Amino acid sequence: MKKLLVFLCAGLFVLGIYSTVGAIPSDNLVTNGTFDGDGEPWEFDGDAGIFSEFGNPFAAFIADGRYIVGFVFQEVTIPDAVDTLYLSFDYGFFEEGDTDSSDDLDEDGFPVNTAALLAGVFNDIEEFFVVATESTIDPDLETYDDIFNSHFSVSFDASELAGNSAGLVIAVIADEGIFGLGAVDNVTLSTTAPVPEPATMLLLGSGLIGLAAFGRRFRKS
């Protein structure tokens, strides 16, 4: 019985920690990061659009050949006196063709000889990140979770963006002869680090309390 209690408490603790990965930001600058309805105010270019095949809307975009780009875009206003921004989203990525998994970059800083999923915040200052260059999606898709099995998050210096409008862009590029497909959902751009949801904190706390109580009983015995 004691072993079972330890296992259950430890399970609650681990589940609580895992759940914090999906914690929500306290100040999200993105509107409609879940792409509900027709996706507004997101703008779509290239082969890009909203898909709901698995009952949960998301954005997907395709690139086929160098600088033939599919992307989603949203203009955001960066508040004054912001030092750091936190960007995060769930994603899936698929690439096909004669790819090279090297880390070579071209003169613009983009990966070469591959397809890539990129994300960035732009105005006069550019800040972009390579999210993925290797497939995370199995072509035999059956569920929403088959696509969104990866999560991206990054924090970056936004002091030079503060007080200005900027464009949040998530895109796929592909070198000549290479095909790339990206899908994103649950996009957030926050001025503060994500904070755990109340349910997550309760779950984490329950595990900690249980483990502490069992530890006291064990020492007494």
SULWOUR-V905151 format. One record per helix or strand of 3 or more residues. SS is the DSSP state (H for helix, E for strand). FROM is the first residue (numbers start at 1). LEN is the number of residues. If there is no record, write none. Layout:
BEGIN
ss->SS from->FROM len->LEN
ss->SS from->FROM len->LEN
END
This chain:
BEGIN
ss->H from->2 len->21
ss->E from->43 len->3
ss->E from->47 len->5
ss->E from->58 len->7
ss->E from->70 len->8
ss->E from->84 len->14
ss->E from->115 len->8
ss->E from->126 len->7
ss->H from->144 len->4
ss->E from->150 len->8
ss->E from->165 len->10
ss->E from->178 len->13
ss->H from->198 len->23
END
